[in-house]
Amino acid sequence: MNKRTLLSLAPVALLSACGFRLRGVPEFGFGSLYIAAPASSPLARELRRTLEGSGSKLQVLSDPAAMPTAEAILDLLQEQQERAVVGLNASGQVRELQLRLRIKFRLRTPAGAELIPETELLQQRDISYNETIALAKEAEEALLYRNMRTDLVQQLMRRLSLTRPAK
């Protein structure tokens, strides 16, 4: 082997030695999931879309009549967007806001056994504010909420993939 080949294989050997591996397709401890959430919930829509597109064998049930046949039920108890003023200038005008997206959920079996007890997840972002460009700041705010929602969905995916029902 020449020197160039050895140098190109060195990072691969180091990464495999430290336990690194690509995330891959999530594996769930249950075969079907019903998401109990308001129809208007953007987080529930994104979670459903992410689960269906994950490539896993998990069946996402959307018909309320199929809820008793699901192996697990995700109850989205709360989804709340918050906006708080965190900075003012000398004349009392808003200069900085904090955006928060808070969700509460639990995972249970149709019989009522809790797989994940009621849990609250919170994402927050700081944003500068200027009333002269309010329309642009409104669009930025919507983008930040969408990013926070995506982060929360990824957290939910990781938690769901680690959950195993008691046998």
C-alpha positions, -999 to +999 in steps of 0.1 A: +000+000+000+012+035-007+013+063+018-018+081+003-040+050+008-029+046+044-036+083+052-071+081+036-080+050+057-068+065+090-099+086+097-122+056+089-102+034+114-104+062+141-141+067+136-149+030+138-127+026+169-147+053+188-181+037+182-192+062+156-219+050+132-245+067+111-279+071+127-298+049+101-334+039+102-350+042+137-363+010+152-393+012+174-404-012+202-440-012+189-454-019+154-482+007+153-487+042+168-517+065+170-510+102+175-538+117+196-536+154+189-558+183+176-561+182+138-548+218+137-515+209+154-485+216+132-462+196+154-485+165+151-486+169+113-448+171+111-443+142+135-467+120+114-449+130+082-415+123+097-425+089+111-441+079+078-410+090+059-384+075+083-382+042+064-390+022+096-417-005+097-438+015+121-474+019+110-488+054+119-526+052+124-546+083+117-582+070+120-596+075+155-615+042+152-582+024+149-569+038+181-577+007+202-558-015+178-526+006+181-497-008+202-489+027+215-507+060+217-489+093+218-510+119+235-500+155+226-513+172+257-501+207+250-484+227+222-479+263+231-460+291+213-448+319+237-432+353+230-416+373+257-398+407+257-363+403+271-347+436+260-358+473+257-339+503+245-336+536+265-369+549+252-388+517+262-391+502+227-387+464+223-353+454+210-351+417+218-377+389+221-375+353+233-396+328+214-405+296+231-422+264+219-434+242+247-450+208+243-463+182+268-469+146+258-471+111+270-468+077+255-492+049+266-507+016+256-544+014+247-549-003+281-535+028+298-500+016+308-476+045+306-445+039+284-433+075+288-449+095+316-462+131+310-431+150+298-425+186+288-401+197+261-391+233+255-372+250+227-363+287+228-347+312+205-337+348+209-345+373+182-337+410+178-366+432+170-370+464+150-404+479+144-392+495+111-388+460+096-417+444+114-428+423+084-394+408+079-391+400+116-425+383+115-413+361+087-381+354+107-402+345+138-423+320+117-391+304+104-377+301+140-409+285+152-407+260+123-371+252+132-380+247+169-408+224+158-384+203+137-360+201+167-388+189+189-399+163+164-364+149+163-363+148+201-396+129+201-383+105+174-353+097+196-374+092+227-399+070+208-371+048+194-357+042+228-390+031+243-397-006+247-431-018+260-430-042+290-437-077+280 
